[in-house]
Amino acid sequence: MTSKSITELSTKDAPAPAPMPVFSRAIKANGMAQTFKNIVAILEAAGSDFTQIVKLNVYLKSYDDFGPMNGVYITHFGDPKPART
């Protein structure tokens, strides 16, 4: 049996999720963030998908993460890709 490592990601330098602090900003599980899977679930629940995203904000802790993030980004978005900051 493998052990699971699940950690809530937070920082005092960013506001708590609105409308109240009952949501997590992000969850890191076994060294991997769940972000894209969460976005897919939300979009599917709304009858939508990644092709309808027109803008995406990406927050990186280190510039060293830019290359790996681009690799994931490319696998999830077709052309035209959404605007990104």
N, C-alpha and C positions, 0 to 999 in steps of 0.2 A: 504494500500500500504506500503510495506516495503522499508526502505531506503537502498540504496546500498553504500558500502564503497569500492572504488577502489583506490588503491595506487600503484604507481610505486616504486619498491624496488631498491635502489641504495646506493652506498657507495663511499666515496672518496678513500677508501683503495683498490679498484679494478678498473681496466681499463674499459673505456666505451666500449660498444659492437662495434665490427668492422663491416664494414669498416668505418662507420661514426656513430655519436651518434643519429641516427634516430630510433634505436631499443631500447626496454626496456630490461634490464637484466632479470627482472621478474615482474609479476603483482600479487599483493595480492588483492583478491576481497572477500568481506564479511568474512574476516578472513581465507580464504582458497586459497592457491596458485593453479594456473592453469597448473602447469608444466606438469603433466602426460598427460592431455588432449591435450596440445600443441604438445608434442612428438608424440602422436598417430596420430594427424592430419598430421604432417610432414612425418611420416613413411608411412601412407596410400597414401599420395600424391606421394611418391616415389615408390609405389607398394610394400611396405615392411610392417613389423610389429615387435612387441616386441621380437619375437623369433630370429630375426636377430641381436639384440644388443649384442655385445661381451664385451663391457666395459662401465661402468657408473661411472661418478664422482658425488658425493653427497656432498654438502656443507651445514653444519648445523651451526646455530648460537649458539646453546647450546647443550651440551651432553644430556640434558633432552629430546630433540627431537628425539634421536636415536631410542627409542622403537616405538613411533608412525610412524616414517619413515620406520622402518622395517616392520610394519604392512601393510603399503601401498605398499612397495616394493614386499612383498610376494604375494599380490593380483594381481599384474601386470605381474610378471615374473614366468614362469613355470620352469621346470628343463631341462637342466642345466641352472642355473641363471648366468647372466653375471658377469664378474669380476667387483669388485667395490672398489673404493677408497673414 
